[in-house]
Amino acid sequence: MAVNEIARLTLQRTLKPLLPAKWRFAPSQQSTDRLSTPVVKLQATNIVRPAGAGRGVVAIQFTASIYAPPSTTQTQEDAIDDEVLELIGAIERAGLSWGEALKTIDPNRANLAWEINNIQVTASLV
């Protein structure tokens, strides 16, 4: 298994118990079919060498995107705004750092989404 896959699974396993049970994680960045619950997608976006890290240690940075199930625009927006705060709270309770959260629209279905950037997971290459 590739290092970034291990880091993604580690991040998912860390966050899952801290989130509402009805939420699910999408297995990839591909579009999901008909959302009925909030869906979280994790995408590796950057690999950096942590300050002071020894050889073979990297920090993989992820973006966590949360997508809202379809509903009326205002209802969907209210729900996704609350849900992103739940996801940020889970990230912080897990002791992970993050950069910023940006509201966006899923280009495939026009569902509202939030993207939380620069969630960092440390991994070893050796």
N, CA, C and O atoms as a printed pandas DataFrame, in Angstrom:
     atom_number atom_name residue_name chain_id  residue_number  x_coord  y_coord  z_coord
0              1         N          MET        A               1    0.849   -1.180    0.000
1              2        CA          MET        A               1    0.000    0.000    0.000
2              3         C          MET        A               1    0.896    1.246    0.000
3              4         O          MET        A               1    1.879    1.310    0.739
4              5         N          ALA        A               2    0.556    2.215   -0.818
5              6        CA          ALA        A               2    1.339    3.441   -0.949
6              7         C          ALA        A               2    1.252    4.289    0.319
7              8         O          ALA        A               2    0.272    4.222    1.061
8              9         N          VAL        A               3    2.281    5.074    0.550
9             10        CA          VAL        A               3    2.347    5.911    1.749
10            11         C          VAL        A               3    1.142    6.842    1.839
11            12         O          VAL        A               3    0.575    7.009    2.919
12            13         N          ASN        A               4    0.736    7.460    0.706
13            14        CA          ASN        A               4   -0.392    8.387    0.775
14            15         C          ASN        A               4   -1.700    7.652    1.079
15            16         O          ASN        A               4   -2.584    8.214    1.726
16            17         N          GLU        A               5   -1.837    6.388    0.618
17            18        CA          GLU        A               5   -3.033    5.603    0.957
18            19         C          GLU        A               5   -3.064    5.292    2.446
19            20         O          GLU        A               5   -4.120    5.362    3.076
20            21         N          ILE        A               6   -1.914    4.948    3.010
21            22        CA          ILE        A               6   -1.836    4.674    4.443
22            23         C          ILE        A               6   -2.192    5.933    5.230
23            24         O          ILE        A               6   -2.940    5.869    6.206
24            25         N          ALA        A               7   -1.658    7.071    4.805
25            26        CA          ALA        A               7   -1.955    8.332    5.490
26            27         C          ALA        A               7   -3.441    8.671    5.385
27            28         O          ALA        A               7   -4.036    9.137    6.357
28            29         N          ARG        A               8   -4.046    8.443    4.221
29            30        CA          ARG        A               8   -5.480    8.719    4.030
30            31         C          ARG        A               8   -6.322    7.827    4.953
31            32         O          ARG        A               8   -7.246    8.304    5.610
32            33         N          LEU        A               9   -5.995    6.532    4.995
33            34        CA          LEU        A               9   -6.729    5.614    5.866
34            35         C          LEU        A               9   -6.553    5.977    7.336
35            36         O          LEU        A               9   -7.496    5.892    8.123
36            37         N          THR        A              10   -5.338    6.382    7.701
37            38        CA          THR        A              10   -5.089    6.810    9.074
38            39         C          THR        A              10   -5.950    8.010    9.418
39            40         O          THR        A              10   -6.558    8.057   10.487
40            41         N          LEU        A              11   -6.004    8.977    8.522
41            42        CA          LEU        A              11   -6.818   10.172    8.746
42            43         C          LEU        A              11   -8.296    9.798    8.844
43            44         O          LEU        A              11   -9.000   10.274    9.735
44            45         N          GLN        A              12   -8.760    8.961    7.946
45            46        CA          GLN        A              12  -10.162    8.545    7.964
46            47         C          GLN        A              12  -10.492    7.806    9.261
47            48         O          GLN        A              12  -11.519    8.077    9.883
48            49         N          ARG        A              13   -9.639    6.884    9.669
49            50        CA          ARG        A              13   -9.880    6.112   10.901
50            51         C          ARG        A              13   -9.799    6.997   12.143
51            52         O          ARG        A              13  -10.438    6.708   13.155
52            53         N          THR        A              14   -9.029    8.055   12.070
53            54        CA          THR        A              14   -8.936    8.990   13.198
54            55         C          THR        A              14  -10.201    9.827   13.304
55            56         O          THR        A              14  -10.707   10.045   14.405
56            57         N          LEU        A              15  -10.717   10.298   12.174
57            58        CA          LEU        A              15  -11.871   11.200   12.186
58            59         C          LEU        A              15  -13.212   10.486   12.335
59            60         O          LEU        A              15  -14.121   11.014   12.976
60            61         N          LYS        A              16  -13.347    9.305   11.758
61            62        CA          LYS        A              16  -14.645    8.622   11.711
62            63         C          LYS        A              16  -15.326    8.501   13.077
63            64         O          LYS        A              16  -16.508    8.831   13.175
64            65         N          PRO        A              17  -14.652    8.052   14.128
65            66        CA          PRO        A              17  -15.345    7.921   15.417
66            67         C          PRO        A              17  -15.704    9.272   16.060
67            68         O          PRO        A              17  -16.480    9.315   17.015
68            69         N          LEU        A              18  -15.154   10.349   15.549
69            70        CA          LEU        A              18  -15.421   11.670   16.109
70            71         C          LEU        A              18  -16.557   12.393   15.390
71            72         O          LEU        A              18  -16.930   13.504   15.769
72            73         N          LEU        A              19  -17.104   11.765   14.355
73            74        CA          LEU        A              19  -18.151   12.374   13.541
74            75         C          LEU        A              19  -19.480   11.639   13.753
75            76         O          LEU        A              19  -19.490   10.497   14.213
76            77         N          PRO        A              20  -20.596   12.288   13.421
77            78        CA          PRO        A              20  -21.891   11.611   13.537
78            79         C          PRO        A              20  -21.902   10.289   12.769
79            80         O          PRO        A              20  -21.334   10.190   11.682
80            81         N          ALA        A              21  -22.550    9.279   13.344
81            82        CA          ALA        A              21  -22.555    7.930   12.767
82            83         C          ALA        A              21  -23.134    7.884   11.354
83            84         O          ALA        A              21  -22.727    7.048   10.548
84            85         N          LYS        A              22  -24.086    8.780   11.043
85            86        CA          LYS        A              22  -24.722    8.737    9.716
86            87         C          LYS        A              22  -23.808    9.258    8.601
87            88         O          LYS        A              22  -24.063    8.988    7.427
88            89         N          TRP        A              23  -22.755    9.994    8.945
89            90        CA          TRP        A              23  -21.841   10.501    7.928
90            91         C          TRP        A              23  -21.064    9.341    7.331
91            92         O          TRP        A              23  -20.823    8.327    7.985
92            93         N          ARG        A              24  -20.676    9.515    6.064
93            94        CA          ARG        A              24  -19.829    8.489    5.471
94            95         C          ARG        A              24  -18.663    9.134    4.735
95            96         O          ARG        A              24  -18.699   10.309    4.370
96            97         N          PHE        A              25  -17.637    8.330    4.532
97            98        CA          PHE        A              25  -16.463    8.759    3.775
98            99         C          PHE        A              25  -16.566    8.178    2.373
99           100         O          PHE        A              25  -16.862    6.995    2.210
100          101         N          ALA        A              26  -16.325    8.994    1.375
101          102        CA          ALA        A              26  -16.301    8.529   -0.004
102          103         C          ALA        A              26  -14.961    7.840   -0.252
103          104         O          ALA        A              26  -13.934    8.310    0.238
104          105         N          PRO        A              27  -14.949    6.744   -0.997
105          106        CA          PRO        A              27  -13.710    6.008   -1.207
106          107         C          PRO        A              27  -12.710    6.711   -2.121
107          108         O          PRO        A              27  -11.532    6.355   -2.127
108          109         N          SER        A              28  -13.156    7.698   -2.889
109          110        CA          SER        A              28  -12.245    8.387   -3.801
110          111         C          SER        A              28  -12.788    9.776   -4.093
111          112         O          SER        A              28  -13.822   10.179   -3.561
112          113         N          GLN        A              29  -12.075   10.502   -4.948
113          114        CA          GLN        A              29  -12.500   11.847   -5.310
114          115         C          GLN        A              29  -13.565   11.849   -6.399
115          116         O          GLN        A              29  -14.037   12.914   -6.796
116          117         N          GLN        A              30  -13.947   10.680   -6.884
117          118        CA          GLN        A              30  -14.976   10.631   -7.902
118          119         C          GLN        A              30  -16.308   11.074   -7.320
119          120         O          GLN        A              30  -16.532   10.977   -6.114
120          121         N          SER        A              31  -17.174   11.553   -8.171
121          122        CA          SER        A              31  -18.492   12.008   -7.752
122          123         C          SER        A              31  -19.270   10.862   -7.123
123          124         O          SER        A              31  -19.216    9.727   -7.596
124          125         N          THR        A              32  -19.987   11.164   -6.065
125          126        CA          THR        A              32  -20.810   10.151   -5.417
126          127         C          THR        A              32  -22.219   10.225   -5.975
127          128         O          THR        A              32  -22.675   11.291   -6.390
128          129         N          ASP        A              33  -22.890    9.119   -5.986
129          130        CA          ASP        A              33  -24.277    9.074   -6.445
130          131         C          ASP        A              33  -25.190    9.581   -5.339
131          132         O          ASP        A              33  -24.956    9.315   -4.160
132          133         N          ARG        A              34  -26.195   10.286   -5.710
133          134        CA          ARG        A              34  -27.274   10.740   -4.835
134          135         C          ARG        A              34  -26.952   10.703   -3.340
135          136         O          ARG        A              34  -27.053    9.660   -2.694
136          137         N          LEU        A              35  -26.577   11.817   -2.826
137          138        CA          LEU        A              35  -26.256   11.917   -1.407
138          139         C          LEU        A              35  -27.530   11.856   -0.573
139          140         O          LEU        A              35  -28.522   12.514   -0.888
140          141         N          SER        A              36  -27.495   11.063    0.490
141          142        CA          SER        A              36  -28.603   11.047    1.439
142          143         C          SER        A              36  -28.121   11.461    2.827
143          144         O          SER        A              36  -28.926   11.748    3.712
144          145         N          THR        A              37  -26.813   11.488    3.008
145          146        CA          THR        A              37  -26.194   11.929    4.260
146          147         C          THR        A              37  -24.970   12.764    3.904
147          148         O          THR        A              37  -24.516   12.725    2.760
148          149         N          PRO        A              38  -24.428   13.516    4.851
149          150        CA          PRO        A              38  -23.180   14.222    4.560
150          151         C          PRO        A              38  -22.070   13.234    4.185
151          152         O          PRO        A              38  -21.941   12.167    4.784
152          153         N          VAL        A              39  -21.283   13.611    3.193
153          154        CA          VAL        A              39  -20.184   12.771    2.714
154          155         C          VAL        A              39  -18.889   13.559    2.822
155          156         O          VAL        A              39  -18.828   14.730    2.446
156          157         N          VAL        A              40  -17.848   12.901    3.344
157          158        CA          VAL        A              40  -16.524   13.500    3.469
158          159         C          VAL        A              40  -15.598   12.807    2.480
159          160         O          VAL        A              40  -15.550   11.579    2.409
160          161         N          LYS        A              41  -14.864   13.612    1.716
161          162        CA          LYS        A              41  -13.852   13.090    0.791
162          163         C          LYS        A              41  -12.503   13.645    1.233
163          164         O          LYS        A              41  -12.395   14.817    1.591
164          165         N          LEU        A              42  -11.476   12.798    1.206
165          166        CA          LEU        A              42  -10.125   13.201    1.578
166          167         C          LEU        A              42   -9.236   13.156    0.345
167          168         O          LEU        A              42   -9.193   12.151   -0.364
168          169         N          GLN        A              43   -8.533   14.243    0.098
169          170        CA          GLN        A              43   -7.650   14.321   -1.065
170          171         C          GLN        A              43   -6.265   14.784   -0.622
171          172         O          GLN        A              43   -6.123   15.851   -0.023
172          173         N          ALA        A              44   -5.247   13.981   -0.918
173          174        CA          ALA        A              44   -3.869   14.400   -0.659
174          175         C          ALA        A              44   -3.529   15.520   -1.633
175          176         O          ALA        A              44   -3.732   15.385   -2.839
176          177         N          THR        A              45   -3.010   16.626   -1.104
177          178        CA          THR        A              45   -2.761   17.790   -1.944
178          179         C          THR        A              45   -1.302   18.243   -1.965
179          180         O          THR        A              45   -0.885   18.948   -2.884
180          181         N          ASN        A              46   -0.528   17.844   -0.961
181          182        CA          ASN        A              46    0.822   18.369   -0.853
182          183         C          ASN        A              46    1.633   17.441    0.043
183          184         O          ASN        A              46    1.094   16.840    0.972
184          185         N          ILE        A              47    2.906   17.327   -0.231
185          186        CA          ILE        A              47    3.820   16.583    0.639
186          187         C          ILE        A              47    4.964   17.517    0.986
187          188         O          ILE        A              47    5.590   18.105    0.104
188          189         N          VAL        A              48    5.230   17.649    2.272
189          190        CA          VAL        A              48    6.294   18.534    2.738
190          191         C          VAL        A              48    7.173   17.784    3.739
191          192         O          VAL        A              48    6.790   16.750    4.288
192          193         N          ARG        A              49    8.343   18.333    3.953
193          194        CA          ARG        A              49    9.230   17.783    4.985
194          195         C          ARG        A              49    9.018   18.611    6.249
195          196         O          ARG        A              49    9.254   19.820    6.247
196          197         N          PRO        A              50    8.576   17.969    7.322
197          198        CA          PRO        A              50    8.357   18.722    8.560
198          199         C          PRO        A              50    9.666   19.301    9.090
199          200         O          PRO        A              50   10.725   18.690    8.946
200          201         N          ALA        A              51    9.589   20.460    9.692
201          202        CA          ALA        A              51   10.773   21.099   10.272
202          203         C          ALA        A              51   11.388   20.157   11.313
203          204         O          ALA        A              51   10.692   19.635   12.185
204          205         N          GLY        A              52   12.679   19.955   11.207
205          206        CA          GLY        A              52   13.396   19.129   12.169
206          207         C          GLY        A              52   13.200   17.633   12.003
207          208         O          GLY        A              52   13.689   16.853   12.820
208          209         N          ALA        A              53   12.500   17.220   10.967
209          210        CA          ALA        A              53   12.248   15.792   10.764
210          211         C          ALA        A              53   13.493   15.104   10.226
211          212         O          ALA        A              53   14.281   15.702    9.493
212          213         N          GLY        A              54   13.659   13.856   10.592
213          214        CA          GLY        A              54   14.772   13.067   10.093
214          215         C          GLY        A              54   14.513   12.586    8.676
215          216         O          GLY        A              54   13.462   12.849    8.091
216          217         N          ARG        A              55   15.494   11.879    8.141
217          218        CA          ARG        A              55   15.366   11.346    6.781
218          219         C          ARG        A              55   14.193   10.386    6.716
219          220         O          ARG        A              55   13.947    9.623    7.650
220          221         N          GLY        A              56   13.474   10.430    5.607
221          222        CA          GLY        A              56   12.391    9.492    5.375
222          223         C          GLY        A              56   11.075    9.859    6.043
223          224         O          GLY        A              56   10.123    9.080    5.984
224          225         N          VAL        A              57   10.997   11.017    6.675
225          226        CA          VAL        A              57    9.750   11.451    7.313
226          227         C          VAL        A              57    9.138   12.569    6.472
227          228         O          VAL        A              57    9.806   13.547    6.140
228          229         N          VAL        A              58    7.875   12.411    6.138
229          230        CA          VAL        A              58    7.168   13.420    5.355
230          231         C          VAL        A              58    5.850   13.758    6.050
231          232         O          VAL        A              58    5.330   12.983    6.852
232          233         N          ALA        A              59    5.339   14.917    5.724
233          234        CA          ALA        A              59    4.000   15.304    6.161
234          235         C          ALA        A              59    3.153   15.407    4.913
235          236         O          ALA        A              59    3.456   16.175    4.000
236          237         N          ILE        A              60    2.080   14.621    4.880
237          238        CA          ILE        A              60    1.165   14.656    3.736
238          239         C          ILE        A              60   -0.003   15.547    4.131
239          240         O          ILE        A              60   -0.666   15.319    5.143
240          241         N          GLN        A              61   -0.237   16.555    3.320
241          242        CA          GLN        A              61   -1.323   17.490    3.603
242          243         C          GLN        A              61   -2.545   17.088    2.786
243          244         O          GLN        A              61   -2.451   16.759    1.604
244          245         N          PHE        A              62   -3.690   17.125    3.456
245          246        CA          PHE        A              62   -4.954   16.721    2.848
246          247         C          PHE        A              62   -5.936   17.875    2.837
247          248         O          PHE        A              62   -5.854   18.795    3.650
248          249         N          THR        A              63   -6.861   17.805    1.903
249          250        CA          THR        A              63   -8.059   18.627    1.931
250          251         C          THR        A              63   -9.212   17.683    2.231
251          252         O          THR        A              63   -9.379   16.663    1.563
252          253         N          ALA        A              64  -10.007   18.029    3.239
253          254        CA          ALA        A              64  -11.218   17.277    3.558
254          255         C          ALA        A              64  -12.386   18.098    3.038
255          256         O          ALA        A              64  -12.582   19.245    3.437
256          257         N          SER        A              65  -13.155   17.497    2.146
257          258        CA          SER        A              65  -14.334   18.174    1.597
258          259         C          SER        A              65  -15.567   17.503    2.165
259          260         O          SER        A              65  -15.647   16.276    2.213
260          261         N          ILE        A              66  -16.535   18.307    2.597
261          262        CA          ILE        A              66  -17.797   17.766    3.080
262          263         C          ILE        A              66  -18.897   18.252    2.150
263          264         O          ILE        A              66  -19.010   19.444    1.864
264          265         N          TYR        A              67  -19.711   17.302    1.682
265          266        CA          TYR        A              67  -20.779   17.583    0.733
266          267         C          TYR        A              67  -22.126   17.375    1.413
267          268         O          TYR        A              67  -22.314   16.419    2.165
268          269         N          ALA        A              68  -23.049   18.272    1.142
269          270        CA          ALA        A              68  -24.384   18.205    1.737
270          271         C          ALA        A              68  -25.337   17.453    0.832
271          272         O          ALA        A              68  -25.234   17.531   -0.392
272          273         N          PRO        A              69  -26.280   16.713    1.441
273          274        CA          PRO        A              69  -27.339   16.107    0.623
274          275         C          PRO        A              69  -28.183   17.204   -0.018
275          276         O          PRO        A              69  -28.284   18.300    0.533
276          277         N          PRO        A              70  -28.784   16.931   -1.159
277          278        CA          PRO        A              70  -29.594   17.959   -1.810
278          279         C          PRO        A              70  -30.851   18.290   -1.003
279          280         O          PRO        A              70  -31.464   17.421   -0.383
280          281         N          SER        A              71  -31.205   19.548   -1.034
281          282        CA          SER        A              71  -32.435   20.043   -0.411
282          283         C          SER        A              71  -32.633   21.456   -0.934
283          284         O          SER        A              71  -31.948   21.881   -1.864
284          285         N          THR        A              72  -33.552   22.170   -0.346
285          286        CA          THR        A              72  -33.700   23.560   -0.783
286          287         C          THR        A              72  -32.407   24.289   -0.498
287          288         O          THR        A              72  -31.684   23.938    0.434
288          289         N          THR        A              73  -32.116   25.284   -1.281
289          290        CA          THR        A              73  -30.835   25.972   -1.172
290          291         C          THR        A              73  -30.560   26.483    0.230
291          292         O          THR        A              73  -29.466   26.264    0.750
292          293         N          GLN        A              74  -31.520   27.160    0.865
293          294        CA          GLN        A              74  -31.281   27.716    2.195
294          295         C          GLN        A              74  -31.123   26.609    3.234
295          296         O          GLN        A              74  -30.263   26.704    4.110
296          297         N          THR        A              75  -31.940   25.564    3.146
297          298        CA          THR        A              75  -31.829   24.444    4.085
298          299         C          THR        A              75  -30.480   23.762    3.930
299          300         O          THR        A              75  -29.827   23.433    4.921
300          301         N          GLN        A              76  -30.064   23.550    2.690
301          302        CA          GLN        A              76  -28.779   22.916    2.422
302          303         C          GLN        A              76  -27.635   23.774    2.949
303          304         O          GLN        A              76  -26.683   23.260    3.534
304          305         N          GLU        A              77  -27.734   25.069    2.739
305          306        CA          GLU        A              77  -26.659   25.953    3.189
306          307         C          GLU        A              77  -26.575   25.988    4.711
307          308         O          GLU        A              77  -25.478   25.944    5.266
308          309         N          ASP        A              78  -27.709   26.064    5.389
309          310        CA          ASP        A              78  -27.704   26.057    6.849
310          311         C          ASP        A              78  -27.099   24.763    7.382
311          312         O          ASP        A              78  -26.295   24.786    8.314
312          313         N          ALA        A              79  -27.489   23.627    6.786
313          314        CA          ALA        A              79  -26.993   22.324    7.244
314          315         C          ALA        A              79  -25.489   22.199    7.019
315          316         O          ALA        A              79  -24.763   21.790    7.925
316          317         N          ILE        A              80  -25.014   22.546    5.826
317          318        CA          ILE        A              80  -23.595   22.367    5.528
318          319         C          ILE        A              80  -22.739   23.310    6.370
319          320         O          ILE        A              80  -21.610   22.965    6.720
320          321         N          ASP        A              81  -23.256   24.497    6.702
321          322        CA          ASP        A              81  -22.503   25.417    7.553
322          323         C          ASP        A              81  -22.330   24.840    8.958
323          324         O          ASP        A              81  -21.275   25.012    9.568
324          325         N          ASP        A              82  -23.342   24.165    9.472
325          326        CA          ASP        A              82  -23.228   23.511   10.778
326          327         C          ASP        A              82  -22.309   22.293   10.694
327          328         O          ASP        A              82  -21.504   22.052   11.595
328          329         N          GLU        A              83  -22.433   21.530    9.611
329          330        CA          GLU        A              83  -21.656   20.301    9.472
330          331         C          GLU        A              83  -20.165   20.568    9.334
331          332         O          GLU        A              83  -19.352   19.793    9.839
332          333         N          VAL        A              84  -19.791   21.647    8.659
333          334        CA          VAL        A              84  -18.364   21.931    8.532
334          335         C          VAL        A              84  -17.767   22.237    9.902
335          336         O          VAL        A              84  -16.612   21.904   10.165
336          337         N          LEU        A              85  -18.548   22.866   10.770
337          338        CA          LEU        A              85  -18.044   23.138   12.113
338          339         C          LEU        A              85  -17.876   21.847   12.907
339          340         O          LEU        A              85  -16.958   21.741   13.720
340          341         N          GLU        A              86  -18.750   20.862   12.683
341          342        CA          GLU        A              86  -18.575   19.548   13.317
342          343         C          GLU        A              86  -17.297   18.884   12.825
343          344         O          GLU        A              86  -16.557   18.299   13.615
344          345         N          LEU        A              87  -17.035   18.972   11.529
345          346        CA          LEU        A              87  -15.834   18.362   10.966
346          347         C          LEU        A              87  -14.577   19.060   11.481
347          348         O          LEU        A              87  -13.598   18.393   11.816
348          349         N          ILE        A              88  -14.587   20.370   11.548
349          350        CA          ILE        A              88  -13.441   21.112   12.093
350          351         C          ILE        A              88  -13.221   20.729   13.553
351          352         O          ILE        A              88  -12.083   20.542   13.984
352          353         N          GLY        A              89  -14.311   20.611   14.314
353          354        CA          GLY        A              89  -14.183   20.193   15.712
354          355         C          GLY        A              89  -13.548   18.819   15.836
355          356         O          GLY        A              89  -12.720   18.599   16.720
356          357         N          ALA        A              90  -13.928   17.878   14.951
357          358        CA          ALA        A              90  -13.339   16.541   14.969
358          359         C          ALA        A              90  -11.850   16.595   14.631
359          360         O          ALA        A              90  -11.043   15.904   15.253
360          361         N          ILE        A              91  -11.491   17.411   13.653
361          362        CA          ILE        A              91  -10.081   17.573   13.279
362          363         C          ILE        A              91   -9.285   18.085   14.469
363          364         O          ILE        A              91   -8.192   17.594   14.750
364          365         N          GLU        A              92   -9.828   19.063   15.160
365          366        CA          GLU        A              92   -9.116   19.628   16.304
366          367         C          GLU        A              92   -9.070   18.654   17.488
367          368         O          GLU        A              92   -8.042   18.552   18.157
368          369         N          ARG        A              93  -10.174   17.936   17.757
369          370        CA          ARG        A              93  -10.172   16.945   18.847
370          371         C          ARG        A              93   -9.170   15.830   18.580
371          372         O          ARG        A              93   -8.641   15.229   19.515
372          373         N          ALA        A              94   -8.906   15.551   17.290
373          374        CA          ALA        A              94   -7.924   14.532   16.921
374          375         C          ALA        A              94   -6.492   15.054   17.041
375          376         O          ALA        A              94   -5.538   14.305   16.832
376          377         N          GLY        A              95   -6.343   16.327   17.373
377          378        CA          GLY        A              95   -5.016   16.916   17.533
378          379         C          GLY        A              95   -4.337   17.240   16.216
379          380         O          GLY        A              95   -3.114   17.368   16.164
380          381         N          LEU        A              96   -5.114   17.375   15.153
381          382        CA          LEU        A              96   -4.554   17.685   13.834
382          383         C          LEU        A              96   -4.643   19.179   13.560
383          384         O          LEU        A              96   -5.556   19.861   14.025
384          385         N          SER        A              97   -3.684   19.668   12.801
385          386        CA          SER        A              97   -3.730   21.074   12.407
386          387         C          SER        A              97   -4.464   21.190   11.079
387          388         O          SER        A              97   -4.565   20.223   10.323
388          389         N          TRP        A              98   -4.972   22.380   10.808
389          390        CA          TRP        A              98   -5.640   22.656    9.534
390          391         C          TRP        A              98   -5.426   24.121    9.219
391          392         O          TRP        A              98   -5.081   24.906   10.102
392          393         N          GLY        A              99   -5.629   24.495    7.959
393          394        CA          GLY        A              99   -5.346   25.856    7.523
394          395         C          GLY        A              99   -6.569   26.735    7.448
395          396         O          GLY        A              99   -6.733   27.633    8.275
396          397         N          GLU        A             100   -7.432   26.502    6.478
397          398        CA          GLU        A             100   -8.625   27.317    6.297
398          399         C          GLU        A             100   -9.730   26.469    5.698
399          400         O          GLU        A             100   -9.479   25.400    5.141
400          401         N          ALA        A             101  -10.957   26.958    5.819
401          402        CA          ALA        A             101  -12.106   26.285    5.221
402          403         C          ALA        A             101  -12.731   27.237    4.207
403          404         O          ALA        A             101  -12.931   28.419    4.490
404          405         N          LEU        A             102  -13.035   26.709    3.026
405          406        CA          LEU        A             102  -13.605   27.507    1.945
406          407         C          LEU        A             102  -14.888   26.869    1.454
407          408         O          LEU        A             102  -14.927   25.663    1.207
408          409         N          LYS        A             103  -15.945   27.666    1.310
409          410        CA          LYS        A             103  -17.202   27.146    0.767
410          411         C          LYS        A             103  -17.085   27.076   -0.747
411          412         O          LYS        A             103  -16.511   27.955   -1.390
412          413         N          THR        A             104  -17.645   26.007   -1.299
413          414        CA          THR        A             104  -17.565   25.788   -2.735
414          415         C          THR        A             104  -18.841   25.089   -3.204
415          416         O          THR        A             104  -19.755   24.852   -2.414
416          417         N          ILE        A             105  -18.892   24.768   -4.473
417          418        CA          ILE        A             105  -20.012   24.025   -5.045
418          419         C          ILE        A             105  -19.441   22.822   -5.783
419          420         O          ILE        A             105  -18.503   22.959   -6.569
420          421         N          ASP        A             106  -20.008   21.636   -5.530
421          422        CA          ASP        A             106  -19.593   20.427   -6.232
422          423         C          ASP        A             106  -19.875   20.641   -7.721
423          424         O          ASP        A             106  -21.034   20.801   -8.104
424          425         N          PRO        A             107  -18.845   20.648   -8.566
425          426        CA          PRO        A             107  -19.058   20.941   -9.991
426          427         C          PRO        A             107  -19.894   19.895  -10.711
427          428         O          PRO        A             107  -20.451   20.181  -11.771
428          429         N          ASN        A             108  -19.995   18.692  -10.161
429          430        CA          ASN        A             108  -20.737   17.626  -10.834
430          431         C          ASN        A             108  -22.239   17.687  -10.586
431          432         O          ASN        A             108  -23.024   17.258  -11.433
432          433         N          ARG        A             109  -22.648   18.219   -9.427
433          434        CA          ARG        A             109  -24.071   18.190   -9.106
434          435         C          ARG        A             109  -24.587   19.492   -8.504
435          436         O          ARG        A             109  -25.758   19.569   -8.136
436          437         N          ALA        A             110  -23.780   20.472   -8.400
437          438        CA          ALA        A             110  -24.174   21.763   -7.833
438          439         C          ALA        A             110  -24.603   21.658   -6.370
439          440         O          ALA        A             110  -25.396   22.474   -5.901
440          441         N          ASN        A             111  -24.085   20.657   -5.640
441          442        CA          ASN        A             111  -24.309   20.592   -4.195
442          443         C          ASN        A             111  -23.312   21.499   -3.500
443          444         O          ASN        A             111  -22.170   21.633   -3.938
444          445         N          LEU        A             112  -23.747   22.115   -2.426
445          446        CA          LEU        A             112  -22.826   22.928   -1.642
446          447         C          LEU        A             112  -21.819   22.039   -0.929
447          448         O          LEU        A             112  -22.117   20.897   -0.577
448          449         N          ALA        A             113  -20.638   22.571   -0.725
449          450        CA          ALA        A             113  -19.578   21.829   -0.045
450          451         C          ALA        A             113  -18.670   22.807    0.669
451          452         O          ALA        A             113  -18.657   23.999    0.360
452          453         N          TRP        A             114  -17.913   22.303    1.620
453          454        CA          TRP        A             114  -16.836   23.040    2.261
454          455         C          TRP        A             114  -15.559   22.242    2.066
455          456         O          TRP        A             114  -15.576   21.012    2.113
456          457         N          GLU        A             115  -14.454   22.939    1.849
457          458        CA          GLU        A             115  -13.141   22.303    1.751
458          459         C          GLU        A             115  -12.274   22.831    2.878
459          460         O          GLU        A             115  -12.081   24.039    3.015
460          461         N          ILE        A             116  -11.757   21.919    3.678
461          462        CA          ILE        A             116  -10.868   22.284    4.785
462          463         C          ILE        A             116   -9.463   21.891    4.348
463          464         O          ILE        A             116   -9.186   20.716    4.109
464          465         N          ASN        A             117   -8.582   22.874    4.246
465          466        CA          ASN        A             117   -7.258   22.676    3.672
466          467         C          ASN        A             117   -6.169   22.484    4.720
467          468         O          ASN        A             117   -6.308   22.867    5.881
468          469         N          ASN        A             118   -5.079   21.873    4.259
469          470        CA          ASN        A             118   -3.831   21.732    5.005
470          471         C          ASN        A             118   -3.960   20.923    6.290
471          472         O          ASN        A             118   -3.370   21.269    7.313
472          473         N          ILE        A             119   -4.734   19.845    6.230
473          474        CA          ILE        A             119   -4.775   18.893    7.346
474          475         C          ILE        A             119   -3.533   18.015    7.169
475          476         O          ILE        A             119   -3.339   17.413    6.113
476          477         N          GLN        A             120   -2.709   17.948    8.189
477          478        CA          GLN        A             120   -1.385   17.326    8.026
478          479         C          GLN        A             120   -1.293   15.993    8.763
479          480         O          GLN        A             120   -1.652   15.891    9.937
480          481         N          VAL        A             121   -0.806   14.974    8.055
481          482        CA          VAL        A             121   -0.571   13.653    8.626
482          483         C          VAL        A             121    0.891   13.305    8.346
483          484         O          VAL        A             121    1.339   13.379    7.202
484          485         N          THR        A             122    1.634   12.926    9.386
485          486        CA          THR        A             122    3.035   12.586    9.236
486          487         C          THR        A             122    3.169   11.097    8.902
487          488         O          THR        A             122    2.466   10.257    9.465
488          489         N          ALA        A             123    4.079   10.789    7.983
489          490        CA          ALA        A             123    4.287    9.401    7.567
490          491         C          ALA        A             123    5.766    9.141    7.386
491          492         O          ALA        A             123    6.561   10.059    7.183
492          493         N          SER        A             124    6.112    7.874    7.463
493          494        CA          SER        A             124    7.506    7.460    7.263
494          495         C          SER        A             124    7.627    6.751    5.926
495          496         O          SER        A             124    6.783    5.929    5.568
496          497         N          LEU        A             125    8.675    7.073    5.196
497          498        CA          LEU        A             125    8.927    6.436    3.910
498          499         C          LEU        A             125    9.745    5.147    4.068
499          500         O          LEU        A             125    9.851    4.349    3.137
500          501         N          VAL        A             126   10.309    4.964    5.235
501          502        CA          VAL        A             126   11.150    3.773    5.448
502          503         C          VAL        A             126   10.528    2.836    6.450
503          504         O          VAL        A             126   11.097    1.786    6.749
